[in-house]
């Protein structure tokens, strides 16, 4: 089918990996229309040690549904990118850690528990300002990462030349 199936495996790296997503039949997607997603939805992994609590922000509209071991968070009057960054904080992840139920790899957190977690009461303009600050810092990190890659490539060239001489 053409409908993506968003599972825990597709969000384990804090973003939705559309390439690795499986697809489901039109019949299955129509039968589970209540699990459909749209742009700015946040998908949270609610099961599995090592993945529980991880989130992905959907940056575009596409035909997809989320699986039972994830949950969709759709906030009103809240900057979705601000919420995404908040859900990634140590504080929010700590809340997930202390509220999850189960043992070993069979841990779960439930929507009713997540609904009880505090959400930052910050005005939308302040949310946008914080998002812009984070974006600037992430852009700087990306620039540094690319610079490191370039320098590592130079080192590899030096080593390769030394070996081949």
Beta strands, then each sheet from edge to edge (+ up, - down):
strand 1: 3-6
strand 2: 22-24
strand 3: 42-45
strand 4: 55-57
strand 5: 64-66
strand 6: 70-73
sheet 1: 2+ 1- 5-
sheet 2: 4+ 3- 6+
end
